[in-house]
């Protein structure tokens, strides 16, 4: 990393996107204005996915920020981490190769993934546990089925798994030598599931994060309905204290796996 990219900047946060992932609150992106650091960046509106906690100000390096286009508002930009993970998941599922692709999950990343995937392959569909995710998919004109109704024919060339607790369903949907893309892990694999994975020679690929610049470009183009991924909005003068007090967790628990937007006054 060169010296310029490592220079520290202080960002005054305006909006943060948060989700419950793997049992804890995770900040998916924070949008704000650079208040100190490089003169080149002071006053510019940026987003970062590197903040570990909610805060009114964050300290980041130039390498950890992306400038926010004028046409993208603070809340939209804060969701860039969600779109970046979905972007990476769709890429690893190789949706461009065609074939049946299932996105399994009810959360915001799964909903973002099915939107991005369906643009490139009309055989991509959402498999959800609940009705609300299906209703969103229907509004977007996308294919959807409840997991209780989905066939277990083993004909999916790839499965994008957003909900680790549904790994068994994902494995049974997969065809021989299919790929399962793990966004949120795979939970506990019992003997039966391990046998399915080995006998069908399934490939497991993990997704940790994704390309933030490409995700921001997708948001700027309007290529994804972000409003449909939001389940909670909260305005507070002390986001960090609300997080430590458990207030953010309580609010997110009613958001059904969707994104929570936390804004400063």
C-alpha positions as CSV (number, residue, x, y, z in Angstrom):
1,X,0.0,0.0,0.0
2,X,1.4,3.4,-0.9
3,X,1.8,6.3,1.5
4,X,-1.2,8.2,0.0
5,X,-3.5,5.3,0.2
6,X,-2.6,4.7,3.9
7,X,-3.2,8.3,5.0
8,X,-5.8,8.5,7.7
9,X,-9.1,10.5,7.3
10,X,-11.8,11.4,9.8
11,X,-15.3,10.9,8.5
12,X,-18.4,12.4,10.1
13,X,-21.0,9.7,9.7
14,X,-24.5,10.5,8.4
15,X,-26.0,7.1,7.7
16,X,-25.0,3.5,8.4
17,X,-26.6,0.3,7.2
18,X,-26.6,-2.6,9.7
19,X,-27.8,-6.2,9.7
20,X,-27.7,-9.2,12.1
21,X,-25.3,-11.7,10.6
22,X,-24.0,-14.8,12.4
23,X,-25.8,-13.7,15.5
24,X,-24.3,-10.2,15.9
25,X,-24.9,-6.7,14.5
26,X,-22.7,-6.0,11.6
27,X,-22.1,-2.6,9.9
28,X,-22.5,-3.1,6.2
29,X,-21.5,0.4,5.2
30,X,-21.3,4.0,6.6
31,X,-21.7,7.2,4.6
32,X,-20.4,10.5,5.7
33,X,-18.3,13.6,4.9
34,X,-14.5,13.7,5.3
35,X,-13.7,16.4,8.0
36,X,-10.0,16.0,8.4
37,X,-7.0,14.4,6.7
38,X,-5.9,14.8,3.1
39,X,-6.9,18.2,1.7
40,X,-7.9,16.4,-1.5
41,X,-10.6,14.6,0.4
42,X,-11.9,17.1,3.0
43,X,-15.5,18.0,2.3
44,X,-16.1,15.1,0.0
45,X,-18.9,12.5,0.7
46,X,-17.6,9.0,1.0
47,X,-18.7,5.5,2.1
48,X,-16.7,2.8,3.8
49,X,-17.4,-0.8,4.7
50,X,-14.6,-1.1,7.2
51,X,-16.3,0.4,10.3
52,X,-16.7,-2.3,13.0
53,X,-19.1,-0.3,15.2
54,X,-21.6,2.4,14.8
55,X,-20.2,5.8,15.6
56,X,-20.7,9.5,14.8
57,X,-17.1,9.7,13.5
58,X,-14.8,7.0,12.1
59,X,-11.1,6.9,11.3
60,X,-10.3,5.3,8.0
61,X,-7.5,5.2,5.3
62,X,-8.0,6.5,1.8
63,X,-7.8,2.8,0.7
64,X,-10.9,2.1,2.7
65,X,-13.3,4.7,1.2
66,X,-15.2,5.2,-2.1
67,X,-16.5,8.5,-3.1
68,X,-20.3,8.7,-3.3
69,X,-21.8,9.9,-6.6
70,X,-24.1,13.0,-6.4
71,X,-27.1,11.0,-7.6
72,X,-26.8,8.5,-4.7
73,X,-28.2,9.5,-1.3
74,X,-26.6,8.7,2.0
75,X,-28.9,5.8,2.8
76,X,-28.4,4.2,-0.6
77,X,-24.6,4.5,-0.4
78,X,-24.6,3.0,3.1
79,X,-26.0,-0.2,1.6
80,X,-23.1,-0.7,-0.6
81,X,-21.7,-3.6,1.5
82,X,-24.9,-5.5,1.0
83,X,-24.8,-5.1,-2.8
84,X,-21.0,-5.9,-2.8
85,X,-21.6,-9.3,-1.1
86,X,-24.5,-10.1,-3.5
87,X,-22.3,-9.1,-6.4
88,X,-19.6,-11.5,-5.3
89,X,-22.1,-14.3,-4.6
90,X,-23.6,-14.0,-8.1
91,X,-20.2,-14.0,-9.6
92,X,-19.1,-17.1,-7.7
93,X,-22.3,-18.9,-8.7
94,X,-21.4,-18.2,-12.4
95,X,-24.9,-17.2,-13.3
96,X,-23.8,-16.2,-16.8
97,X,-23.3,-19.9,-17.6
98,X,-27.0,-20.4,-17.6
99,X,-28.9,-23.3,-16.0
100,X,-31.2,-23.3,-13.0
101,X,-29.9,-21.2,-10.1
102,X,-31.6,-21.0,-6.6
103,X,-31.0,-18.2,-4.2
104,X,-32.0,-19.6,-0.8
105,X,-32.8,-17.1,2.1
106,X,-35.1,-14.4,3.2
107,X,-32.5,-11.8,4.2
108,X,-31.4,-8.6,2.4
109,X,-28.3,-10.1,0.9
110,X,-30.3,-13.0,-0.6
111,X,-32.9,-10.5,-2.0
112,X,-30.1,-8.4,-3.5
113,X,-28.5,-11.5,-5.0
114,X,-31.6,-12.7,-6.7
115,X,-32.1,-9.3,-8.2
116,X,-28.6,-9.1,-9.6
117,X,-28.7,-12.7,-10.7
118,X,-32.0,-12.5,-12.6
119,X,-30.7,-9.7,-14.8
120,X,-28.1,-12.1,-16.2
121,X,-30.0,-15.4,-16.1
122,X,-33.8,-15.8,-16.3
123,X,-33.6,-19.2,-14.6
124,X,-32.6,-17.6,-11.3
125,X,-35.2,-17.8,-8.6
126,X,-35.6,-17.1,-4.9
127,X,-36.4,-19.9,-2.4
128,X,-37.5,-18.4,0.9
129,X,-38.8,-19.6,4.2
130,X,-41.4,-16.9,4.6
131,X,-44.0,-15.1,2.5
132,X,-42.7,-11.6,2.8
133,X,-39.5,-12.3,0.9
134,X,-41.6,-13.9,-1.8
135,X,-43.9,-10.9,-2.0
136,X,-40.9,-8.7,-2.6
137,X,-39.7,-11.0,-5.3
138,X,-43.1,-10.9,-7.0
139,X,-43.1,-7.1,-7.0
140,X,-39.8,-7.2,-8.8
141,X,-41.2,-9.7,-11.3
142,X,-38.9,-12.5,-10.2
143,X,-39.5,-16.2,-9.8
144,X,-40.1,-17.4,-6.3
145,X,-41.1,-20.4,-4.3
146,X,-41.4,-21.2,-0.6
147,X,-38.9,-23.8,0.6
148,X,-41.7,-26.0,1.8
149,X,-43.1,-26.1,-1.8
150,X,-39.8,-26.2,-3.7
151,X,-39.0,-29.5,-5.4
152,X,-36.0,-31.5,-4.3
153,X,-35.2,-32.8,-7.8
154,X,-31.6,-32.0,-7.6
155,X,-31.5,-30.0,-10.8
156,X,-30.0,-26.7,-9.6
157,X,-26.6,-26.0,-11.3
158,X,-25.7,-23.6,-8.5
159,X,-27.3,-22.5,-5.2
160,X,-26.6,-19.2,-3.5
161,X,-27.2,-19.8,0.2
162,X,-28.0,-16.8,2.3
163,X,-29.4,-18.6,5.3
164,X,-27.0,-21.2,6.9
165,X,-29.9,-23.0,8.6
166,X,-31.2,-23.9,5.2
167,X,-28.0,-25.7,4.0
168,X,-29.8,-29.0,4.0
169,X,-32.5,-27.7,1.6
170,X,-29.7,-26.2,-0.6
171,X,-27.8,-29.4,-0.8
172,X,-30.9,-31.4,-1.8
173,X,-31.7,-29.0,-4.6
174,X,-28.2,-29.1,-6.1
175,X,-27.4,-31.3,-9.1
176,X,-24.3,-33.5,-9.4
177,X,-21.1,-31.4,-9.3
178,X,-23.1,-28.2,-8.6
179,X,-21.7,-25.2,-6.7
180,X,-23.1,-24.0,-3.4
181,X,-22.1,-20.4,-2.6
182,X,-22.1,-19.8,1.1
183,X,-22.8,-16.2,2.1
184,X,-23.6,-16.9,5.8
185,X,-21.7,-20.2,6.4
186,X,-23.3,-23.6,6.3
187,X,-24.3,-24.4,9.9
188,X,-23.9,-27.9,11.2
189,X,-23.5,-30.7,8.6
190,X,-24.8,-34.1,9.8
191,X,-23.9,-37.5,8.3
192,X,-26.7,-37.4,5.8
193,X,-25.8,-34.0,4.4
194,X,-22.1,-34.9,4.3
195,X,-23.0,-37.9,2.2
196,X,-25.0,-35.7,-0.2
197,X,-22.1,-33.3,-0.5
198,X,-19.6,-36.1,-1.2
199,X,-21.7,-38.3,-3.4
200,X,-22.8,-35.5,-5.6
201,X,-19.3,-34.0,-5.6
202,X,-20.6,-30.6,-4.6
203,X,-18.3,-27.6,-4.6
204,X,-18.6,-25.2,-1.7
205,X,-17.5,-21.6,-2.2
206,X,-17.5,-18.9,0.5
207,X,-18.2,-15.2,0.2
208,X,-16.8,-12.8,2.8
209,X,-17.1,-9.4,1.0
210,X,-17.2,-8.1,-2.5
211,X,-16.1,-5.3,-4.8
212,X,-17.3,-2.0,-3.3
213,X,-16.5,0.2,-6.3
214,X,-18.5,-2.1,-8.7
215,X,-21.3,-2.3,-6.2
216,X,-21.4,1.5,-6.0
217,X,-21.6,1.7,-9.8
218,X,-24.5,-0.7,-9.7
219,X,-26.3,1.5,-7.1
220,X,-25.7,4.6,-9.2
221,X,-27.2,2.9,-12.3
222,X,-30.3,2.0,-10.4
223,X,-29.8,-1.6,-11.1
224,X,-31.2,-2.8,-7.8
225,X,-34.2,-1.9,-5.7
226,X,-32.6,-0.9,-2.4
227,X,-35.8,0.3,-0.7
228,X,-37.2,-3.2,-0.8
229,X,-34.2,-4.4,1.3
230,X,-34.8,-2.0,4.2
231,X,-36.7,-3.3,7.3
232,X,-35.9,-0.7,9.9
233,X,-35.0,3.1,10.1
234,X,-33.6,4.6,13.3
235,X,-32.4,8.2,14.0
236,X,-30.2,8.8,17.0
237,X,-27.7,11.2,18.4
238,X,-25.5,8.4,19.8
239,X,-25.6,5.3,17.5
240,X,-22.7,3.7,19.3
241,X,-24.4,3.9,22.7
242,X,-27.6,2.5,21.2
243,X,-25.6,-0.4,19.8
244,X,-23.9,-1.1,23.1
245,X,-27.3,-0.9,25.0
246,X,-28.8,-3.5,22.7
247,X,-31.3,-1.0,21.2
248,X,-30.1,-1.6,17.6
249,X,-30.2,-5.4,18.1
250,X,-33.8,-5.2,19.4
251,X,-34.9,-3.1,16.4
252,X,-33.2,-5.4,13.9
253,X,-34.8,-8.5,15.4
254,X,-38.1,-7.2,14.1
255,X,-36.7,-6.4,10.6
256,X,-36.9,-10.0,9.4
257,X,-33.3,-10.2,8.2
258,X,-33.5,-6.9,6.3
259,X,-31.2,-3.9,6.5
260,X,-31.5,-1.3,9.3
261,X,-30.6,2.3,8.5
262,X,-29.2,4.3,11.4
263,X,-29.0,8.0,10.8
264,X,-27.5,10.9,12.6
265,X,-29.8,14.0,13.2
